[in-house]
Amino acid sequence: MIQVTILRDSENIYRGIELNGHAGYDEEGHDIVCAAVSALTINAVNSVEAFTDDVFSGEAAEDGGFLTFRLTEHVSTGSKLLMDSLVLGLQNIRDEYGAQYINIRFKEV
């Protein structure tokens, strides 16, 4: 199961994400849940970097299965939209494929 922790502040602004694990939906290389979660998350991180000037930190395991991303200073309107979109996409994957493959929780930071 993919454990997703969405980090948000006291104003409900998403400040980051932590991912850990694999969905186990199908055999390795055919797991469409893992592929979808990876594509959404990596695209969101790359988009924040490419389209905003926001400062962030991040780390990912080379073999997959682990990623952290945190906006460390002011969160621009662009990053807010990208993070909102990421969370919506992850929730849609969970709703479509089931909570047994992706668990999402929210943590105030």
Rosetta constraint file for C-alpha pairs under 8 A:
AtomPair CA 1 CA 21 HARMONIC 5.91 0.50
AtomPair CA 1 CA 22 HARMONIC 5.26 0.50
AtomPair CA 1 CA 23 HARMONIC 4.16 0.50
AtomPair CA 1 CA 24 HARMONIC 6.28 0.50
AtomPair CA 1 CA 100 HARMONIC 6.41 0.50
AtomPair CA 1 CA 101 HARMONIC 4.60 0.50
AtomPair CA 1 CA 102 HARMONIC 5.50 0.50
AtomPair CA 1 CA 103 HARMONIC 7.12 0.50
AtomPair CA 2 CA 19 HARMONIC 6.74 0.50
AtomPair CA 2 CA 20 HARMONIC 5.69 0.50
AtomPair CA 2 CA 21 HARMONIC 4.61 0.50
AtomPair CA 2 CA 22 HARMONIC 4.96 0.50
AtomPair CA 2 CA 23 HARMONIC 5.04 0.50
AtomPair CA 2 CA 34 HARMONIC 7.83 0.50
AtomPair CA 2 CA 65 HARMONIC 7.85 0.50
AtomPair CA 2 CA 101 HARMONIC 6.13 0.50
AtomPair CA 2 CA 102 HARMONIC 4.65 0.50
AtomPair CA 2 CA 103 HARMONIC 6.18 0.50
AtomPair CA 3 CA 18 HARMONIC 7.95 0.50
AtomPair CA 3 CA 19 HARMONIC 5.72 0.50
AtomPair CA 3 CA 20 HARMONIC 5.21 0.50
AtomPair CA 3 CA 21 HARMONIC 6.25 0.50
AtomPair CA 3 CA 102 HARMONIC 6.11 0.50
AtomPair CA 3 CA 103 HARMONIC 5.09 0.50
AtomPair CA 3 CA 104 HARMONIC 6.34 0.50
AtomPair CA 4 CA 17 HARMONIC 7.08 0.50
AtomPair CA 4 CA 18 HARMONIC 5.75 0.50
AtomPair CA 4 CA 19 HARMONIC 4.73 0.50
AtomPair CA 4 CA 20 HARMONIC 6.71 0.50
AtomPair CA 4 CA 102 HARMONIC 7.16 0.50
AtomPair CA 4 CA 103 HARMONIC 5.92 0.50
AtomPair CA 4 CA 104 HARMONIC 4.71 0.50
AtomPair CA 4 CA 105 HARMONIC 6.28 0.50
AtomPair CA 5 CA 17 HARMONIC 5.67 0.50
AtomPair CA 5 CA 18 HARMONIC 5.04 0.50
AtomPair CA 5 CA 19 HARMONIC 6.54 0.50
AtomPair CA 5 CA 104 HARMONIC 5.95 0.50
AtomPair CA 5 CA 105 HARMONIC 5.04 0.50
AtomPair CA 5 CA 106 HARMONIC 5.61 0.50
AtomPair CA 5 CA 107 HARMONIC 6.62 0.50
AtomPair CA 6 CA 14 HARMONIC 7.02 0.50
AtomPair CA 6 CA 15 HARMONIC 7.85 0.50
AtomPair CA 6 CA 16 HARMONIC 6.15 0.50
AtomPair CA 6 CA 17 HARMONIC 4.66 0.50
AtomPair CA 6 CA 18 HARMONIC 6.59 0.50
AtomPair CA 6 CA 87 HARMONIC 7.75 0.50
AtomPair CA 6 CA 104 HARMONIC 7.29 0.50
AtomPair CA 6 CA 105 HARMONIC 6.23 0.50
AtomPair CA 6 CA 106 HARMONIC 4.76 0.50
AtomPair CA 6 CA 107 HARMONIC 6.10 0.50
AtomPair CA 7 CA 14 HARMONIC 5.76 0.50
AtomPair CA 7 CA 15 HARMONIC 5.34 0.50
AtomPair CA 7 CA 16 HARMONIC 4.91 0.50
AtomPair CA 7 CA 17 HARMONIC 5.62 0.50
AtomPair CA 7 CA 18 HARMONIC 7.80 0.50
AtomPair CA 7 CA 106 HARMONIC 6.05 0.50
AtomPair CA 7 CA 107 HARMONIC 5.05 0.50
AtomPair CA 7 CA 108 HARMONIC 5.86 0.50
AtomPair CA 7 CA 109 HARMONIC 6.17 0.50
AtomPair CA 8 CA 12 HARMONIC 5.42 0.50
AtomPair CA 8 CA 13 HARMONIC 5.23 0.50
AtomPair CA 8 CA 14 HARMONIC 4.17 0.50
AtomPair CA 8 CA 15 HARMONIC 5.06 0.50
AtomPair CA 8 CA 16 HARMONIC 6.98 0.50
AtomPair CA 8 CA 106 HARMONIC 7.13 0.50
AtomPair CA 8 CA 107 HARMONIC 6.23 0.50
AtomPair CA 8 CA 108 HARMONIC 5.00 0.50
AtomPair CA 8 CA 109 HARMONIC 5.89 0.50
AtomPair CA 9 CA 13 HARMONIC 5.49 0.50
AtomPair CA 9 CA 14 HARMONIC 6.61 0.50
AtomPair CA 9 CA 15 HARMONIC 6.65 0.50
AtomPair CA 9 CA 108 HARMONIC 5.30 0.50
AtomPair CA 9 CA 109 HARMONIC 5.23 0.50
AtomPair CA 10 CA 108 HARMONIC 6.58 0.50
AtomPair CA 10 CA 109 HARMONIC 7.50 0.50
AtomPair CA 13 CA 80 HARMONIC 7.03 0.50
AtomPair CA 14 CA 80 HARMONIC 6.88 0.50
AtomPair CA 14 CA 83 HARMONIC 6.26 0.50
AtomPair CA 14 CA 84 HARMONIC 7.30 0.50
AtomPair CA 15 CA 70 HARMONIC 5.74 0.50
AtomPair CA 15 CA 71 HARMONIC 5.17 0.50
AtomPair CA 15 CA 72 HARMONIC 7.55 0.50
AtomPair CA 15 CA 75 HARMONIC 7.52 0.50
AtomPair CA 15 CA 109 HARMONIC 7.99 0.50
AtomPair CA 16 CA 68 HARMONIC 7.49 0.50
AtomPair CA 16 CA 69 HARMONIC 5.17 0.50
AtomPair CA 16 CA 70 HARMONIC 4.10 0.50
AtomPair CA 16 CA 71 HARMONIC 5.86 0.50
AtomPair CA 16 CA 83 HARMONIC 7.82 0.50
AtomPair CA 17 CA 67 HARMONIC 7.90 0.50
AtomPair CA 17 CA 68 HARMONIC 5.79 0.50
AtomPair CA 17 CA 69 HARMONIC 5.33 0.50
AtomPair CA 17 CA 70 HARMONIC 6.55 0.50
AtomPair CA 18 CA 66 HARMONIC 7.59 0.50
AtomPair CA 18 CA 67 HARMONIC 5.75 0.50
AtomPair CA 18 CA 68 HARMONIC 4.42 0.50
AtomPair CA 18 CA 69 HARMONIC 6.50 0.50
AtomPair CA 19 CA 65 HARMONIC 7.08 0.50
AtomPair CA 19 CA 66 HARMONIC 5.34 0.50
AtomPair CA 19 CA 67 HARMONIC 5.07 0.50
AtomPair CA 19 CA 68 HARMONIC 6.37 0.50
AtomPair CA 20 CA 65 HARMONIC 5.26 0.50
AtomPair CA 20 CA 66 HARMONIC 4.47 0.50
AtomPair CA 20 CA 67 HARMONIC 6.69 0.50
AtomPair CA 21 CA 65 HARMONIC 4.59 0.50
AtomPair CA 21 CA 66 HARMONIC 6.43 0.50
AtomPair CA 22 CA 34 HARMONIC 6.26 0.50
AtomPair CA 22 CA 65 HARMONIC 5.66 0.50
AtomPair CA 22 CA 101 HARMONIC 7.96 0.50
AtomPair CA 23 CA 31 HARMONIC 7.36 0.50
AtomPair CA 23 CA 33 HARMONIC 6.26 0.50
AtomPair CA 23 CA 34 HARMONIC 5.64 0.50
AtomPair CA 23 CA 101 HARMONIC 4.62 0.50
AtomPair CA 23 CA 102 HARMONIC 6.30 0.50
AtomPair CA 24 CA 28 HARMONIC 7.82 0.50
AtomPair CA 24 CA 31 HARMONIC 6.75 0.50
AtomPair CA 24 CA 34 HARMONIC 7.88 0.50
AtomPair CA 24 CA 101 HARMONIC 6.69 0.50
AtomPair CA 25 CA 31 HARMONIC 5.39 0.50
AtomPair CA 25 CA 32 HARMONIC 7.16 0.50
AtomPair CA 25 CA 33 HARMONIC 6.42 0.50
AtomPair CA 25 CA 34 HARMONIC 7.82 0.50
AtomPair CA 25 CA 101 HARMONIC 6.53 0.50
AtomPair CA 26 CA 30 HARMONIC 5.79 0.50
AtomPair CA 26 CA 31 HARMONIC 4.66 0.50
AtomPair CA 26 CA 32 HARMONIC 7.52 0.50
AtomPair CA 27 CA 31 HARMONIC 6.02 0.50
AtomPair CA 31 CA 35 HARMONIC 6.29 0.50
AtomPair CA 32 CA 36 HARMONIC 5.93 0.50
AtomPair CA 33 CA 37 HARMONIC 6.16 0.50
AtomPair CA 33 CA 93 HARMONIC 7.24 0.50
AtomPair CA 33 CA 97 HARMONIC 7.56 0.50
AtomPair CA 33 CA 101 HARMONIC 7.43 0.50
AtomPair CA 34 CA 38 HARMONIC 5.98 0.50
AtomPair CA 35 CA 39 HARMONIC 6.03 0.50
AtomPair CA 36 CA 40 HARMONIC 6.14 0.50
AtomPair CA 36 CA 93 HARMONIC 7.76 0.50
AtomPair CA 37 CA 41 HARMONIC 6.05 0.50
AtomPair CA 37 CA 90 HARMONIC 6.63 0.50
AtomPair CA 37 CA 93 HARMONIC 7.76 0.50
AtomPair CA 38 CA 42 HARMONIC 5.90 0.50
AtomPair CA 39 CA 43 HARMONIC 5.90 0.50
AtomPair CA 40 CA 44 HARMONIC 6.14 0.50
AtomPair CA 40 CA 86 HARMONIC 6.36 0.50
AtomPair CA 40 CA 89 HARMONIC 7.19 0.50
AtomPair CA 40 CA 90 HARMONIC 7.75 0.50
AtomPair CA 41 CA 45 HARMONIC 6.28 0.50
AtomPair CA 41 CA 86 HARMONIC 6.65 0.50
AtomPair CA 42 CA 46 HARMONIC 6.03 0.50
AtomPair CA 43 CA 47 HARMONIC 5.88 0.50
AtomPair CA 44 CA 48 HARMONIC 6.20 0.50
AtomPair CA 44 CA 82 HARMONIC 6.07 0.50
AtomPair CA 44 CA 83 HARMONIC 6.98 0.50
AtomPair CA 44 CA 86 HARMONIC 6.44 0.50
AtomPair CA 45 CA 49 HARMONIC 6.37 0.50
AtomPair CA 45 CA 69 HARMONIC 7.36 0.50
AtomPair CA 46 CA 50 HARMONIC 6.03 0.50
AtomPair CA 47 CA 51 HARMONIC 5.62 0.50
AtomPair CA 47 CA 52 HARMONIC 7.67 0.50
AtomPair CA 47 CA 82 HARMONIC 7.49 0.50
AtomPair CA 48 CA 52 HARMONIC 5.38 0.50
AtomPair CA 48 CA 53 HARMONIC 7.80 0.50
AtomPair CA 48 CA 54 HARMONIC 7.15 0.50
AtomPair CA 48 CA 78 HARMONIC 7.59 0.50
AtomPair CA 48 CA 79 HARMONIC 5.82 0.50
AtomPair CA 48 CA 82 HARMONIC 7.10 0.50
AtomPair CA 49 CA 53 HARMONIC 7.05 0.50
AtomPair CA 49 CA 54 HARMONIC 7.37 0.50
AtomPair CA 51 CA 78 HARMONIC 7.53 0.50
AtomPair CA 52 CA 76 HARMONIC 7.41 0.50
AtomPair CA 52 CA 78 HARMONIC 6.49 0.50
AtomPair CA 52 CA 79 HARMONIC 6.86 0.50
AtomPair CA 54 CA 71 HARMONIC 7.06 0.50
AtomPair CA 54 CA 73 HARMONIC 7.11 0.50
AtomPair CA 54 CA 74 HARMONIC 6.85 0.50
AtomPair CA 54 CA 75 HARMONIC 6.43 0.50
AtomPair CA 54 CA 76 HARMONIC 6.70 0.50
AtomPair CA 54 CA 79 HARMONIC 7.48 0.50
AtomPair CA 55 CA 71 HARMONIC 5.97 0.50
AtomPair CA 55 CA 72 HARMONIC 5.76 0.50
AtomPair CA 55 CA 73 HARMONIC 5.92 0.50
AtomPair CA 55 CA 74 HARMONIC 7.70 0.50
AtomPair CA 56 CA 69 HARMONIC 7.02 0.50
AtomPair CA 56 CA 70 HARMONIC 5.35 0.50
AtomPair CA 56 CA 71 HARMONIC 4.22 0.50
AtomPair CA 56 CA 72 HARMONIC 5.03 0.50
AtomPair CA 56 CA 73 HARMONIC 7.36 0.50
AtomPair CA 57 CA 68 HARMONIC 7.97 0.50
AtomPair CA 57 CA 69 HARMONIC 5.81 0.50
AtomPair CA 57 CA 70 HARMONIC 5.32 0.50
AtomPair CA 57 CA 71 HARMONIC 6.62 0.50
AtomPair CA 57 CA 72 HARMONIC 6.83 0.50
AtomPair CA 58 CA 67 HARMONIC 7.29 0.50
AtomPair CA 58 CA 68 HARMONIC 5.16 0.50
AtomPair CA 58 CA 69 HARMONIC 4.28 0.50
AtomPair CA 58 CA 70 HARMONIC 6.29 0.50
AtomPair CA 59 CA 67 HARMONIC 5.63 0.50
AtomPair CA 59 CA 68 HARMONIC 5.25 0.50
AtomPair CA 59 CA 69 HARMONIC 6.75 0.50
AtomPair CA 60 CA 64 HARMONIC 7.07 0.50
AtomPair CA 60 CA 66 HARMONIC 5.53 0.50
AtomPair CA 60 CA 67 HARMONIC 4.23 0.50
AtomPair CA 60 CA 68 HARMONIC 6.44 0.50
AtomPair CA 61 CA 65 HARMONIC 6.75 0.50
AtomPair CA 61 CA 66 HARMONIC 5.37 0.50
AtomPair CA 61 CA 67 HARMONIC 6.58 0.50
AtomPair CA 71 CA 75 HARMONIC 6.77 0.50
AtomPair CA 75 CA 79 HARMONIC 6.07 0.50
AtomPair CA 75 CA 80 HARMONIC 6.51 0.50
AtomPair CA 76 CA 80 HARMONIC 6.22 0.50
AtomPair CA 77 CA 81 HARMONIC 6.28 0.50
AtomPair CA 78 CA 82 HARMONIC 6.26 0.50
AtomPair CA 79 CA 83 HARMONIC 5.97 0.50
AtomPair CA 80 CA 84 HARMONIC 6.02 0.50
AtomPair CA 81 CA 85 HARMONIC 6.10 0.50
AtomPair CA 82 CA 86 HARMONIC 6.19 0.50
AtomPair CA 83 CA 87 HARMONIC 6.21 0.50
AtomPair CA 84 CA 88 HARMONIC 6.18 0.50
AtomPair CA 85 CA 89 HARMONIC 6.11 0.50
AtomPair CA 86 CA 90 HARMONIC 6.21 0.50
AtomPair CA 87 CA 91 HARMONIC 6.12 0.50
AtomPair CA 88 CA 92 HARMONIC 6.14 0.50
AtomPair CA 89 CA 93 HARMONIC 6.29 0.50
AtomPair CA 90 CA 94 HARMONIC 6.30 0.50
AtomPair CA 91 CA 95 HARMONIC 6.08 0.50
AtomPair CA 91 CA 104 HARMONIC 7.56 0.50
AtomPair CA 92 CA 96 HARMONIC 6.02 0.50
AtomPair CA 93 CA 97 HARMONIC 5.95 0.50
AtomPair CA 93 CA 98 HARMONIC 7.67 0.50
AtomPair CA 93 CA 102 HARMONIC 7.92 0.50
AtomPair CA 94 CA 98 HARMONIC 4.99 0.50
AtomPair CA 94 CA 99 HARMONIC 5.54 0.50
AtomPair CA 94 CA 101 HARMONIC 7.27 0.50
AtomPair CA 94 CA 102 HARMONIC 5.68 0.50
AtomPair CA 94 CA 103 HARMONIC 7.34 0.50
AtomPair CA 95 CA 99 HARMONIC 7.26 0.50
AtomPair CA 97 CA 101 HARMONIC 7.07 0.50
AtomPair CA 98 CA 102 HARMONIC 6.91 0.50
AtomPair CA 99 CA 103 HARMONIC 5.45 0.50
